[in-house]
Amino acid sequence: MARPAVIGFGDATRIQRLEFTGTQRLYGFPVGNVFHVLWWDPSHEVYPSKLKPT
């Protein structure tokens, strides 16, 4: 069972990411004026970006 369904938000379809300084990311979804946190990714490991070679 997906994490949103486990915590009572099975109809949440738009997960959003908040970026902080460096590699810190916060994932969740907004409902009205409230951001419901699903997980904290302090090292940017949940969905790491691949840097293009320069």
mmCIF entry with sequence, helices, sheets and N, C-alpha, C, O atoms, coordinates in Angstrom:
data_MODEL
# 
_entry.id   MODEL 
# 
_entity.id                         1 
_entity.type                       polymer 
_entity.pdbx_number_of_molecules   1 
# 
_entity_poly.entity_id                      1 
_entity_poly.type                           'polypeptide(L)' 
_entity_poly.nstd_linkage                   no 
_entity_poly.nstd_monomer                   no 
_entity_poly.pdbx_seq_one_letter_code       MARPAVIGFGDATRIQRLEFTGTQRLYGFPVGNVFHVLWWDPSHEVYPSKLKPT 
_entity_poly.pdbx_seq_one_letter_code_can   MARPAVIGFGDATRIQRLEFTGTQRLYGFPVGNVFHVLWWDPSHEVYPSKLKPT 
_entity_poly.pdbx_strand_id                 A 
# 
loop_
_entity_poly_seq.entity_id 
_entity_poly_seq.num 
_entity_poly_seq.mon_id 
_entity_poly_seq.hetero 
1 1  MET n 
1 2  ALA n 
1 3  ARG n 
1 4  PRO n 
1 5  ALA n 
1 6  VAL n 
1 7  ILE n 
1 8  GLY n 
1 9  PHE n 
1 10 GLY n 
1 11 ASP n 
1 12 ALA n 
1 13 THR n 
1 14 ARG n 
1 15 ILE n 
1 16 GLN n 
1 17 ARG n 
1 18 LEU n 
1 19 GLU n 
1 20 PHE n 
1 21 THR n 
1 22 GLY n 
1 23 THR n 
1 24 GLN n 
1 25 ARG n 
1 26 LEU n 
1 27 TYR n 
1 28 GLY n 
1 29 PHE n 
1 30 PRO n 
1 31 VAL n 
1 32 GLY n 
1 33 ASN n 
1 34 VAL n 
1 35 PHE n 
1 36 HIS n 
1 37 VAL n 
1 38 LEU n 
1 39 TRP n 
1 40 TRP n 
1 41 ASP n 
1 42 PRO n 
1 43 SER n 
1 44 HIS n 
1 45 GLU n 
1 46 VAL n 
1 47 TYR n 
1 48 PRO n 
1 49 SER n 
1 50 LYS n 
1 51 LEU n 
1 52 LYS n 
1 53 PRO n 
1 54 THR n 
# 
_struct_asym.id          A 
_struct_asym.entity_id   1 
# 
_struct_conf.conf_type_id            HELX_P 
_struct_conf.id                      HELX_P1 
_struct_conf.pdbx_PDB_helix_id       AA1 
_struct_conf.beg_label_comp_id       ARG 
_struct_conf.beg_label_asym_id       A 
_struct_conf.beg_label_seq_id        3 
_struct_conf.pdbx_beg_PDB_ins_code   ? 
_struct_conf.end_label_comp_id       VAL 
_struct_conf.end_label_asym_id       A 
_struct_conf.end_label_seq_id        6 
_struct_conf.pdbx_end_PDB_ins_code   ? 
_struct_conf.beg_auth_comp_id        ARG 
_struct_conf.beg_auth_asym_id        A 
_struct_conf.beg_auth_seq_id         3 
_struct_conf.end_auth_comp_id        VAL 
_struct_conf.end_auth_asym_id        A 
_struct_conf.end_auth_seq_id         6 
_struct_conf.pdbx_PDB_helix_class    1 
_struct_conf.details                 ? 
_struct_conf.pdbx_PDB_helix_length   4 
# 
_struct_conf_type.id          HELX_P 
_struct_conf_type.criteria    ? 
_struct_conf_type.reference   ? 
# 
_struct_sheet.id               AA1 
_struct_sheet.type             ? 
_struct_sheet.number_strands   3 
_struct_sheet.details          ? 
# 
loop_
_struct_sheet_order.sheet_id 
_struct_sheet_order.range_id_1 
_struct_sheet_order.range_id_2 
_struct_sheet_order.offset 
_struct_sheet_order.sense 
AA1 1 2 ? anti-parallel 
AA1 2 3 ? anti-parallel 
# 
loop_
_struct_sheet_range.sheet_id 
_struct_sheet_range.id 
_struct_sheet_range.beg_label_comp_id 
_struct_sheet_range.beg_label_asym_id 
_struct_sheet_range.beg_label_seq_id 
_struct_sheet_range.pdbx_beg_PDB_ins_code 
_struct_sheet_range.end_label_comp_id 
_struct_sheet_range.end_label_asym_id 
_struct_sheet_range.end_label_seq_id 
_struct_sheet_range.pdbx_end_PDB_ins_code 
_struct_sheet_range.beg_auth_comp_id 
_struct_sheet_range.beg_auth_asym_id 
_struct_sheet_range.beg_auth_seq_id 
_struct_sheet_range.end_auth_comp_id 
_struct_sheet_range.end_auth_asym_id 
_struct_sheet_range.end_auth_seq_id 
AA1 1 GLN A 16 ? GLU A 19 ? GLN A 16 GLU A 19 
AA1 2 ARG A 25 ? VAL A 31 ? ARG A 25 VAL A 31 
AA1 3 VAL A 34 ? ASP A 41 ? VAL A 34 ASP A 41 
# 
loop_
_atom_site.group_PDB 
_atom_site.id 
_atom_site.type_symbol 
_atom_site.label_atom_id 
_atom_site.label_alt_id 
_atom_site.label_comp_id 
_atom_site.label_asym_id 
_atom_site.label_entity_id 
_atom_site.label_seq_id 
_atom_site.pdbx_PDB_ins_code 
_atom_site.Cartn_x 
_atom_site.Cartn_y 
_atom_site.Cartn_z 
_atom_site.occupancy 
_atom_site.B_iso_or_equiv 
_atom_site.pdbx_formal_charge 
_atom_site.auth_seq_id 
_atom_site.auth_comp_id 
_atom_site.auth_asym_id 
_atom_site.auth_atom_id 
_atom_site.pdbx_PDB_model_num 
ATOM 1   N N  . MET A 1 1  ? 0.856  -1.177 0.000   1.00 0.00 ? 1  MET A N  1 
ATOM 2   C CA . MET A 1 1  ? 0.000  0.000  0.000   1.00 0.00 ? 1  MET A CA 1 
ATOM 3   C C  . MET A 1 1  ? 0.896  1.233  0.000   1.00 0.00 ? 1  MET A C  1 
ATOM 4   O O  . MET A 1 1  ? 1.887  1.291  0.728   1.00 0.00 ? 1  MET A O  1 
ATOM 5   N N  . ALA A 1 2  ? 0.542  2.210  -0.818  1.00 0.00 ? 2  ALA A N  1 
ATOM 6   C CA . ALA A 1 2  ? 1.324  3.439  -0.932  1.00 0.00 ? 2  ALA A CA 1 
ATOM 7   C C  . ALA A 1 2  ? 1.238  4.263  0.345   1.00 0.00 ? 2  ALA A C  1 
ATOM 8   O O  . ALA A 1 2  ? 0.229  4.229  1.049   1.00 0.00 ? 2  ALA A O  1 
ATOM 9   N N  . ARG A 1 3  ? 2.289  4.994  0.636   1.00 0.00 ? 3  ARG A N  1 
ATOM 10  C CA . ARG A 1 3  ? 2.373  5.793  1.866   1.00 0.00 ? 3  ARG A CA 1 
ATOM 11  C C  . ARG A 1 3  ? 1.193  6.752  2.033   1.00 0.00 ? 3  ARG A C  1 
ATOM 12  O O  . ARG A 1 3  ? 0.657  6.825  3.139   1.00 0.00 ? 3  ARG A O  1 
ATOM 13  N N  . PRO A 1 4  ? 0.744  7.502  0.998   1.00 0.00 ? 4  PRO A N  1 
ATOM 14  C CA . PRO A 1 4  ? -0.407 8.392  1.210   1.00 0.00 ? 4  PRO A CA 1 
ATOM 15  C C  . PRO A 1 4  ? -1.658 7.645  1.662   1.00 0.00 ? 4  PRO A C  1 
ATOM 16  O O  . PRO A 1 4  ? -2.402 8.147  2.504   1.00 0.00 ? 4  PRO A O  1 
ATOM 17  N N  . ALA A 1 5  ? -1.898 6.465  1.121   1.00 0.00 ? 5  ALA A N  1 
ATOM 18  C CA . ALA A 1 5  ? -3.070 5.688  1.527   1.00 0.00 ? 5  ALA A CA 1 
ATOM 19  C C  . ALA A 1 5  ? -2.949 5.233  2.985   1.00 0.00 ? 5  ALA A C  1 
ATOM 20  O O  . ALA A 1 5  ? -3.939 5.213  3.716   1.00 0.00 ? 5  ALA A O  1 
ATOM 21  N N  . VAL A 1 6  ? -1.748 4.873  3.397   1.00 0.00 ? 6  VAL A N  1 
ATOM 22  C CA . VAL A 1 6  ? -1.512 4.414  4.765   1.00 0.00 ? 6  VAL A CA 1 
ATOM 23  C C  . VAL A 1 6  ? -1.835 5.507  5.777   1.00 0.00 ? 6  VAL A C  1 
ATOM 24  O O  . VAL A 1 6  ? -2.367 5.224  6.851   1.00 0.00 ? 6  VAL A O  1 
ATOM 25  N N  . ILE A 1 7  ? -1.513 6.761  5.437   1.00 0.00 ? 7  ILE A N  1 
ATOM 26  C CA . ILE A 1 7  ? -1.742 7.858  6.386   1.00 0.00 ? 7  ILE A CA 1 
ATOM 27  C C  . ILE A 1 7  ? -3.066 8.571  6.156   1.00 0.00 ? 7  ILE A C  1 
ATOM 28  O O  . ILE A 1 7  ? -3.303 9.640  6.719   1.00 0.00 ? 7  ILE A O  1 
ATOM 29  N N  . GLY A 1 8  ? -3.943 7.979  5.319   1.00 0.00 ? 8  GLY A N  1 
ATOM 30  C CA . GLY A 1 8  ? -5.293 8.518  5.155   1.00 0.00 ? 8  GLY A CA 1 
ATOM 31  C C  . GLY A 1 8  ? -5.461 9.522  4.032   1.00 0.00 ? 8  GLY A C  1 
ATOM 32  O O  . GLY A 1 8  ? -6.456 10.247 4.004   1.00 0.00 ? 8  GLY A O  1 
ATOM 33  N N  . PHE A 1 9  ? -4.506 9.584  3.099   1.00 0.00 ? 9  PHE A N  1 
ATOM 34  C CA . PHE A 1 9  ? -4.592 10.505 1.973   1.00 0.00 ? 9  PHE A CA 1 
ATOM 35  C C  . PHE A 1 9  ? -4.468 9.737  0.657   1.00 0.00 ? 9  PHE A C  1 
ATOM 36  O O  . PHE A 1 9  ? -3.668 10.099 -0.205  1.00 0.00 ? 9  PHE A O  1 
ATOM 37  N N  . GLY A 1 10 ? -5.253 8.687  0.510   1.00 0.00 ? 10 GLY A N  1 
ATOM 38  C CA . GLY A 1 10 ? -5.187 7.849  -0.683  1.00 0.00 ? 10 GLY A CA 1 
ATOM 39  C C  . GLY A 1 10 ? -5.525 8.562  -1.965  1.00 0.00 ? 10 GLY A C  1 
ATOM 40  O O  . GLY A 1 10 ? -5.146 8.098  -3.040  1.00 0.00 ? 10 GLY A O  1 
ATOM 41  N N  . ASP A 1 11 ? -6.234 9.686  -1.889  1.00 0.00 ? 11 ASP A N  1 
ATOM 42  C CA . ASP A 1 11 ? -6.599 10.420 -3.095  1.00 0.00 ? 11 ASP A CA 1 
ATOM 43  C C  . ASP A 1 11 ? -5.585 11.506 -3.462  1.00 0.00 ? 11 ASP A C  1 
ATOM 44  O O  . ASP A 1 11 ? -5.821 12.271 -4.397  1.00 0.00 ? 11 ASP A O  1 
ATOM 45  N N  . ALA A 1 12 ? -4.477 11.586 -2.750  1.00 0.00 ? 12 ALA A N  1 
ATOM 46  C CA . ALA A 1 12 ? -3.448 12.586 -3.048  1.00 0.00 ? 12 ALA A CA 1 
ATOM 47  C C  . ALA A 1 12 ? -2.682 12.145 -4.290  1.00 0.00 ? 12 ALA A C  1 
ATOM 48  O O  . ALA A 1 12 ? -2.035 11.098 -4.285  1.00 0.00 ? 12 ALA A O  1 
ATOM 49  N N  . THR A 1 13 ? -2.753 12.932 -5.340  1.00 0.00 ? 13 THR A N  1 
ATOM 50  C CA . THR A 1 13 ? -2.125 12.544 -6.601  1.00 0.00 ? 13 THR A CA 1 
ATOM 51  C C  . THR A 1 13 ? -0.984 13.463 -7.022  1.00 0.00 ? 13 THR A C  1 
ATOM 52  O O  . THR A 1 13 ? -0.241 13.133 -7.947  1.00 0.00 ? 13 THR A O  1 
ATOM 53  N N  . ARG A 1 14 ? -0.831 14.596 -6.368  1.00 0.00 ? 14 ARG A N  1 
ATOM 54  C CA . ARG A 1 14 ? 0.203  15.549 -6.776  1.00 0.00 ? 14 ARG A CA 1 
ATOM 55  C C  . ARG A 1 14 ? 1.227  15.757 -5.675  1.00 0.00 ? 14 ARG A C  1 
ATOM 56  O O  . ARG A 1 14 ? 1.101  16.679 -4.869  1.00 0.00 ? 14 ARG A O  1 
ATOM 57  N N  . ILE A 1 15 ? 2.228  14.912 -5.641  1.00 0.00 ? 15 ILE A N  1 
ATOM 58  C CA . ILE A 1 15 ? 3.302  15.095 -4.670  1.00 0.00 ? 15 ILE A CA 1 
ATOM 59  C C  . ILE A 1 15 ? 4.184  16.233 -5.159  1.00 0.00 ? 15 ILE A C  1 
ATOM 60  O O  . ILE A 1 15 ? 4.535  16.300 -6.337  1.00 0.00 ? 15 ILE A O  1 
ATOM 61  N N  . GLN A 1 16 ? 4.535  17.116 -4.250  1.00 0.00 ? 16 GLN A N  1 
ATOM 62  C CA . GLN A 1 16 ? 5.387  18.245 -4.586  1.00 0.00 ? 16 GLN A CA 1 
ATOM 63  C C  . GLN A 1 16 ? 6.652  18.212 -3.749  1.00 0.00 ? 16 GLN A C  1 
ATOM 64  O O  . GLN A 1 16 ? 6.712  17.562 -2.705  1.00 0.00 ? 16 GLN A O  1 
ATOM 65  N N  . ARG A 1 17 ? 7.648  18.918 -4.221  1.00 0.00 ? 17 ARG A N  1 
ATOM 66  C CA . ARG A 1 17 ? 8.939  18.951 -3.534  1.00 0.00 ? 17 ARG A CA 1 
ATOM 67  C C  . ARG A 1 17 ? 9.277  20.386 -3.171  1.00 0.00 ? 17 ARG A C  1 
ATOM 68  O O  . ARG A 1 17 ? 9.134  21.299 -3.985  1.00 0.00 ? 17 ARG A O  1 
ATOM 69  N N  . LEU A 1 18 ? 9.726  20.571 -1.947  1.00 0.00 ? 18 LEU A N  1 
ATOM 70  C CA . LEU A 1 18 ? 10.250 21.861 -1.505  1.00 0.00 ? 18 LEU A CA 1 
ATOM 71  C C  . LEU A 1 18 ? 11.758 21.707 -1.386  1.00 0.00 ? 18 LEU A C  1 
ATOM 72  O O  . LEU A 1 18 ? 12.245 20.789 -0.726  1.00 0.00 ? 18 LEU A O  1 
ATOM 73  N N  . GLU A 1 19 ? 12.491 22.603 -2.023  1.00 0.00 ? 19 GLU A N  1 
ATOM 74  C CA . GLU A 1 19 ? 13.946 22.554 -1.973  1.00 0.00 ? 19 GLU A CA 1 
ATOM 75  C C  . GLU A 1 19 ? 14.463 23.569 -0.960  1.00 0.00 ? 19 GLU A C  1 
ATOM 76  O O  . GLU A 1 19 ? 14.009 24.712 -0.904  1.00 0.00 ? 19 GLU A O  1 
ATOM 77  N N  . PHE A 1 20 ? 15.412 23.121 -0.171  1.00 0.00 ? 20 PHE A N  1 
ATOM 78  C CA . PHE A 1 20 ? 16.046 23.986 0.808   1.00 0.00 ? 20 PHE A CA 1 
ATOM 79  C C  . PHE A 1 20 ? 17.500 24.175 0.402   1.00 0.00 ? 20 PHE A C  1 
ATOM 80  O O  . PHE A 1 20 ? 17.865 23.857 -0.730  1.00 0.00 ? 20 PHE A O  1 
ATOM 81  N N  . THR A 1 21 ? 18.322 24.673 1.279   1.00 0.00 ? 21 THR A N  1 
ATOM 82  C CA . THR A 1 21 ? 19.720 24.898 0.941   1.00 0.00 ? 21 THR A CA 1 
ATOM 83  C C  . THR A 1 21 ? 20.434 23.588 0.645   1.00 0.00 ? 21 THR A C  1 
ATOM 84  O O  . THR A 1 21 ? 20.130 22.556 1.242   1.00 0.00 ? 21 THR A O  1 
ATOM 85  N N  . GLY A 1 22 ? 21.382 23.639 -0.278  1.00 0.00 ? 22 GLY A N  1 
ATOM 86  C CA . GLY A 1 22 ? 22.163 22.455 -0.616  1.00 0.00 ? 22 GLY A CA 1 
ATOM 87  C C  . GLY A 1 22 ? 21.317 21.341 -1.185  1.00 0.00 ? 22 GLY A C  1 
ATOM 88  O O  . GLY A 1 22 ? 20.597 21.535 -2.164  1.00 0.00 ? 22 GLY A O  1 
ATOM 89  N N  . THR A 1 23 ? 21.401 20.171 -0.571  1.00 0.00 ? 23 THR A N  1 
ATOM 90  C CA . THR A 1 23 ? 20.729 18.981 -1.090  1.00 0.00 ? 23 THR A CA 1 
ATOM 91  C C  . THR A 1 23 ? 19.436 18.651 -0.359  1.00 0.00 ? 23 THR A C  1 
ATOM 92  O O  . THR A 1 23 ? 18.822 17.625 -0.652  1.00 0.00 ? 23 THR A O  1 
ATOM 93  N N  . GLN A 1 24 ? 19.012 19.463 0.561   1.00 0.00 ? 24 GLN A N  1 
ATOM 94  C CA . GLN A 1 24 ? 17.849 19.154 1.394   1.00 0.00 ? 24 GLN A CA 1 
ATOM 95  C C  . GLN A 1 24 ? 16.538 19.302 0.614   1.00 0.00 ? 24 GLN A C  1 
ATOM 96  O O  . GLN A 1 24 ? 16.310 20.312 -0.051  1.00 0.00 ? 24 GLN A O  1 
ATOM 97  N N  . ARG A 1 25 ? 15.676 18.270 0.709   1.00 0.00 ? 25 ARG A N  1 
ATOM 98  C CA . ARG A 1 25 ? 14.381 18.285 0.032   1.00 0.00 ? 25 ARG A CA 1 
ATOM 99  C C  . ARG A 1 25 ? 13.301 17.799 0.999   1.00 0.00 ? 25 ARG A C  1 
ATOM 100 O O  . ARG A 1 25 ? 13.552 16.960 1.864   1.00 0.00 ? 25 ARG A O  1 
ATOM 101 N N  . LEU A 1 26 ? 12.101 18.342 0.833   1.00 0.00 ? 26 LEU A N  1 
ATOM 102 C CA . LEU A 1 26 ? 10.945 17.933 1.618   1.00 0.00 ? 26 LEU A CA 1 
ATOM 103 C C  . LEU A 1 26 ? 9.845  17.572 0.619   1.00 0.00 ? 26 LEU A C  1 
ATOM 104 O O  . LEU A 1 26 ? 9.481  18.396 -0.220  1.00 0.00 ? 26 LEU A O  1 
ATOM 105 N N  . TYR A 1 27 ? 9.314  16.355 0.700   1.00 0.00 ? 27 TYR A N  1 
ATOM 106 C CA . TYR A 1 27 ? 8.290  15.887 -0.228  1.00 0.00 ? 27 TYR A CA 1 
ATOM 107 C C  . TYR A 1 27 ? 6.958  15.776 0.501   1.00 0.00 ? 27 TYR A C  1 
ATOM 108 O O  . TYR A 1 27 ? 6.903  15.353 1.656   1.00 0.00 ? 27 TYR A O  1 
ATOM 109 N N  . GLY A 1 28 ? 5.894  16.157 -0.180  1.00 0.00 ? 28 GLY A N  1 
ATOM 110 C CA . GLY A 1 28 ? 4.562  16.075 0.390   1.00 0.00 ? 28 GLY A CA 1 
ATOM 111 C C  . GLY A 1 28 ? 3.543  16.608 -0.593  1.00 0.00 ? 28 GLY A C  1 
ATOM 112 O O  . GLY A 1 28 ? 3.803  16.667 -1.795  1.00 0.00 ? 28 GLY A O  1 
ATOM 113 N N  . PHE A 1 29 ? 2.383  16.998 -0.087  1.00 0.00 ? 29 PHE A N  1 
ATOM 114 C CA . PHE A 1 29 ? 1.336  17.527 -0.953  1.00 0.00 ? 29 PHE A CA 1 
ATOM 115 C C  . PHE A 1 29 ? 0.520  18.555 -0.199  1.00 0.00 ? 29 PHE A C  1 
ATOM 116 O O  . PHE A 1 29 ? 0.291  18.424 1.004   1.00 0.00 ? 29 PHE A O  1 
ATOM 117 N N  . PRO A 1 30 ? 0.078  19.589 -0.923  1.00 0.00 ? 30 PRO A N  1 
ATOM 118 C CA . PRO A 1 30 ? -0.717 20.636 -0.292  1.00 0.00 ? 30 PRO A CA 1 
ATOM 119 C C  . PRO A 1 30 ? -2.197 20.294 -0.289  1.00 0.00 ? 30 PRO A C  1 
ATOM 120 O O  . PRO A 1 30 ? -2.721 19.728 -1.248  1.00 0.00 ? 30 PRO A O  1 
ATOM 121 N N  . VAL A 1 31 ? -2.854 20.642 0.794   1.00 0.00 ? 31 VAL A N  1 
ATOM 122 C CA . VAL A 1 31 ? -4.317 20.578 0.888   1.00 0.00 ? 31 VAL A CA 1 
ATOM 123 C C  . VAL A 1 31 ? -4.726 21.915 1.488   1.00 0.00 ? 31 VAL A C  1 
ATOM 124 O O  . VAL A 1 31 ? -4.542 22.154 2.681   1.00 0.00 ? 31 VAL A O  1 
ATOM 125 N N  . GLY A 1 32 ? -5.279 22.778 0.652   1.00 0.00 ? 32 GLY A N  1 
ATOM 126 C CA . GLY A 1 32 ? -5.585 24.130 1.107   1.00 0.00 ? 32 GLY A CA 1 
ATOM 127 C C  . GLY A 1 32 ? -4.301 24.857 1.448   1.00 0.00 ? 32 GLY A C  1 
ATOM 128 O O  . GLY A 1 32 ? -3.387 24.928 0.626   1.00 0.00 ? 32 GLY A O  1 
ATOM 129 N N  . ASN A 1 33 ? -4.225 25.396 2.654   1.00 0.00 ? 33 ASN A N  1 
ATOM 130 C CA . ASN A 1 33 ? -3.035 26.117 3.103   1.00 0.00 ? 33 ASN A CA 1 
ATOM 131 C C  . ASN A 1 33 ? -2.084 25.258 3.915   1.00 0.00 ? 33 ASN A C  1 
ATOM 132 O O  . ASN A 1 33 ? -1.164 25.783 4.541   1.00 0.00 ? 33 ASN A O  1 
ATOM 133 N N  . VAL A 1 34 ? -2.286 23.952 3.917   1.00 0.00 ? 34 VAL A N  1 
ATOM 134 C CA . VAL A 1 34 ? -1.461 23.041 4.721   1.00 0.00 ? 34 VAL A CA 1 
ATOM 135 C C  . VAL A 1 34 ? -0.639 22.147 3.802   1.00 0.00 ? 34 VAL A C  1 
ATOM 136 O O  . VAL A 1 34 ? -1.178 21.554 2.868   1.00 0.00 ? 34 VAL A O  1 
ATOM 137 N N  . PHE A 1 35 ? 0.665  22.048 4.062   1.00 0.00 ? 35 PHE A N  1 
ATOM 138 C CA . PHE A 1 35 ? 1.541  21.147 3.317   1.00 0.00 ? 35 PHE A CA 1 
ATOM 139 C C  . PHE A 1 35 ? 1.737  19.889 4.160   1.00 0.00 ? 35 PHE A C  1 
ATOM 140 O O  . PHE A 1 35 ? 2.319  19.945 5.243   1.00 0.00 ? 35 PHE A O  1 
ATOM 141 N N  . HIS A 1 36 ? 1.251  18.760 3.662   1.00 0.00 ? 36 HIS A N  1 
ATOM 142 C CA . HIS A 1 36 ? 1.355  17.490 4.379   1.00 0.00 ? 36 HIS A CA 1 
ATOM 143 C C  . HIS A 1 36 ? 2.655  16.801 3.970   1.00 0.00 ? 36 HIS A C  1 
ATOM 144 O O  . HIS A 1 36 ? 2.842  16.451 2.805   1.00 0.00 ? 36 HIS A O  1 
ATOM 145 N N  . VAL A 1 37 ? 3.538  16.614 4.928   1.00 0.00 ? 37 VAL A N  1 
ATOM 146 C CA . VAL A 1 37 ? 4.860  16.061 4.663   1.00 0.00 ? 37 VAL A CA 1 
ATOM 147 C C  . VAL A 1 37 ? 4.781  14.539 4.564   1.00 0.00 ? 37 VAL A C  1 
ATOM 148 O O  . VAL A 1 37 ? 4.211  13.876 5.430   1.00 0.00 ? 37 VAL A O  1 
ATOM 149 N N  . LEU A 1 38 ? 5.366  13.998 3.492   1.00 0.00 ? 38 LEU A N  1 
ATOM 150 C CA . LEU A 1 38 ? 5.486  12.554 3.338   1.00 0.00 ? 38 LEU A CA 1 
ATOM 151 C C  . LEU A 1 38 ? 6.860  12.073 3.773   1.00 0.00 ? 38 LEU A C  1 
ATOM 152 O O  . LEU A 1 38 ? 6.977  11.092 4.507   1.00 0.00 ? 38 LEU A O  1 
ATOM 153 N N  . TRP A 1 39 ? 7.901  12.765 3.319   1.00 0.00 ? 39 TRP A N  1 
ATOM 154 C CA . TRP A 1 39 ? 9.227  12.402 3.779   1.00 0.00 ? 39 TRP A CA 1 
ATOM 155 C C  . TRP A 1 39 ? 10.206 13.546 3.610   1.00 0.00 ? 39 TRP A C  1 
ATOM 156 O O  . TRP A 1 39 ? 10.017 14.447 2.793   1.00 0.00 ? 39 TRP A O  1 
ATOM 157 N N  . TRP A 1 40 ? 11.267 13.479 4.416   1.00 0.00 ? 40 TRP A N  1 
ATOM 158 C CA . TRP A 1 40 ? 12.356 14.453 4.443   1.00 0.00 ? 40 TRP A CA 1 
ATOM 159 C C  . TRP A 1 40 ? 13.564 13.774 3.812   1.00 0.00 ? 40 TRP A C  1 
ATOM 160 O O  . TRP A 1 40 ? 13.916 12.656 4.190   1.00 0.00 ? 40 TRP A O  1 
ATOM 161 N N  . ASP A 1 41 ? 14.194 14.430 2.865   1.00 0.00 ? 41 ASP A N  1 
ATOM 162 C CA . ASP A 1 41 ? 15.346 13.882 2.154   1.00 0.00 ? 41 ASP A CA 1 
ATOM 163 C C  . ASP A 1 41 ? 16.530 14.834 2.327   1.00 0.00 ? 41 ASP A C  1 
ATOM 164 O O  . ASP A 1 41 ? 16.770 15.678 1.463   1.00 0.00 ? 41 ASP A O  1 
ATOM 165 N N  . PRO A 1 42 ? 17.268 14.713 3.424   1.00 0.00 ? 42 PRO A N  1 
ATOM 166 C CA . PRO A 1 42 ? 18.339 15.667 3.709   1.00 0.00 ? 42 PRO A CA 1 
ATOM 167 C C  . PRO A 1 42 ? 19.533 15.563 2.760   1.00 0.00 ? 42 PRO A C  1 
ATOM 168 O O  . PRO A 1 42 ? 20.294 16.521 2.632   1.00 0.00 ? 42 PRO A O  1 
ATOM 169 N N  . SER A 1 43 ? 19.711 14.427 2.097   1.00 0.00 ? 43 SER A N  1 
ATOM 170 C CA . SER A 1 43 ? 20.882 14.234 1.232   1.00 0.00 ? 43 SER A CA 1 
ATOM 171 C C  . SER A 1 43 ? 20.531 14.140 -0.247  1.00 0.00 ? 43 SER A C  1 
ATOM 172 O O  . SER A 1 43 ? 21.380 13.770 -1.057  1.00 0.00 ? 43 SER A O  1 
ATOM 173 N N  . HIS A 1 44 ? 19.295 14.467 -0.612  1.00 0.00 ? 44 HIS A N  1 
ATOM 174 C CA . HIS A 1 44 ? 18.825 14.439 -1.999  1.00 0.00 ? 44 HIS A CA 1 
ATOM 175 C C  . HIS A 1 44 ? 19.051 13.071 -2.625  1.00 0.00 ? 44 HIS A C  1 
ATOM 176 O O  . HIS A 1 44 ? 19.638 12.961 -3.701  1.00 0.00 ? 44 HIS A O  1 
ATOM 177 N N  . GLU A 1 45 ? 18.575 12.016 -1.937  1.00 0.00 ? 45 GLU A N  1 
ATOM 178 C CA . GLU A 1 45 ? 18.752 10.648 -2.406  1.00 0.00 ? 45 GLU A CA 1 
ATOM 179 C C  . GLU A 1 45 ? 17.465 10.013 -2.927  1.00 0.00 ? 45 GLU A C  1 
ATOM 180 O O  . GLU A 1 45 ? 17.518 8.976  -3.587  1.00 0.00 ? 45 GLU A O  1 
ATOM 181 N N  . VAL A 1 46 ? 16.299 10.621 -2.638  1.00 0.00 ? 46 VAL A N  1 
ATOM 182 C CA . VAL A 1 46 ? 15.024 10.042 -3.076  1.00 0.00 ? 46 VAL A CA 1 
ATOM 183 C C  . VAL A 1 46 ? 14.921 10.092 -4.594  1.00 0.00 ? 46 VAL A C  1 
ATOM 184 O O  . VAL A 1 46 ? 14.589 9.089  -5.225  1.00 0.00 ? 46 VAL A O  1 
ATOM 185 N N  . TYR A 1 47 ? 15.198 11.233 -5.177  1.00 0.00 ? 47 TYR A N  1 
ATOM 186 C CA . TYR A 1 47 ? 15.153 11.409 -6.626  1.00 0.00 ? 47 TYR A CA 1 
ATOM 187 C C  . TYR A 1 47 ? 16.318 12.296 -7.017  1.00 0.00 ? 47 TYR A C  1 
ATOM 188 O O  . TYR A 1 47 ? 16.136 13.480 -7.300  1.00 0.00 ? 47 TYR A O  1 
ATOM 189 N N  . PRO A 1 48 ? 17.532 11.718 -7.033  1.00 0.00 ? 48 PRO A N  1 
ATOM 190 C CA . PRO A 1 48 ? 18.713 12.539 -7.308  1.00 0.00 ? 48 PRO A CA 1 
ATOM 191 C C  . PRO A 1 48 ? 18.718 13.030 -8.758  1.00 0.00 ? 48 PRO A C  1 
ATOM 192 O O  . PRO A 1 48 ? 18.300 12.314 -9.669  1.00 0.00 ? 48 PRO A O  1 
ATOM 193 N N  . SER A 1 49 ? 19.186 14.232 -8.952  1.00 0.00 ? 49 SER A N  1 
ATOM 194 C CA . SER A 1 49 ? 19.301 14.765 -10.313 1.00 0.00 ? 49 SER A CA 1 
ATOM 195 C C  . SER A 1 49 ? 20.657 14.363 -10.877 1.00 0.00 ? 49 SER A C  1 
ATOM 196 O O  . SER A 1 49 ? 21.658 14.287 -10.164 1.00 0.00 ? 49 SER A O  1 
ATOM 197 N N  . LYS A 1 50 ? 20.654 14.111 -12.173 1.00 0.00 ? 50 LYS A N  1 
ATOM 198 C CA . LYS A 1 50 ? 21.911 13.738 -12.839 1.00 0.00 ? 50 LYS A CA 1 
ATOM 199 C C  . LYS A 1 50 ? 22.454 14.991 -13.508 1.00 0.00 ? 50 LYS A C  1 
ATOM 200 O O  . LYS A 1 50 ? 21.808 15.586 -14.371 1.00 0.00 ? 50 LYS A O  1 
ATOM 201 N N  . LEU A 1 51 ? 23.637 15.371 -13.097 1.00 0.00 ? 51 LEU A N  1 
ATOM 202 C CA . LEU A 1 51 ? 24.268 16.556 -13.660 1.00 0.00 ? 51 LEU A CA 1 
ATOM 203 C C  . LEU A 1 51 ? 24.789 16.241 -15.067 1.00 0.00 ? 51 LEU A C  1 
ATOM 204 O O  . LEU A 1 51 ? 25.339 15.168 -15.315 1.00 0.00 ? 51 LEU A O  1 
ATOM 205 N N  . LYS A 1 52 ? 24.608 17.182 -15.963 1.00 0.00 ? 52 LYS A N  1 
ATOM 206 C CA . LYS A 1 52 ? 25.110 17.035 -17.318 1.00 0.00 ? 52 LYS A CA 1 
ATOM 207 C C  . LYS A 1 52 ? 26.617 17.323 -17.313 1.00 0.00 ? 52 LYS A C  1 
ATOM 208 O O  . LYS A 1 52 ? 27.076 18.243 -16.637 1.00 0.00 ? 52 LYS A O  1 
ATOM 209 N N  . PRO A 1 53 ? 27.375 16.534 -18.069 1.00 0.00 ? 53 PRO A N  1 
ATOM 210 C CA . PRO A 1 53 ? 28.823 16.825 -18.148 1.00 0.00 ? 53 PRO A CA 1 
ATOM 211 C C  . PRO A 1 53 ? 29.057 18.164 -18.839 1.00 0.00 ? 53 PRO A C  1 
ATOM 212 O O  . PRO A 1 53 ? 28.417 18.480 -19.842 1.00 0.00 ? 53 PRO A O  1 
ATOM 213 N N  . THR A 1 54 ? 29.962 18.924 -18.302 1.00 0.00 ? 54 THR A N  1 
ATOM 214 C CA . THR A 1 54 ? 30.267 20.232 -18.911 1.00 0.00 ? 54 THR A CA 1 
ATOM 215 C C  . THR A 1 54 ? 31.716 20.315 -19.315 1.00 0.00 ? 54 THR A C  1 
ATOM 216 O O  . THR A 1 54 ? 32.152 21.339 -19.843 1.00 0.00 ? 54 THR A O  1 
# 
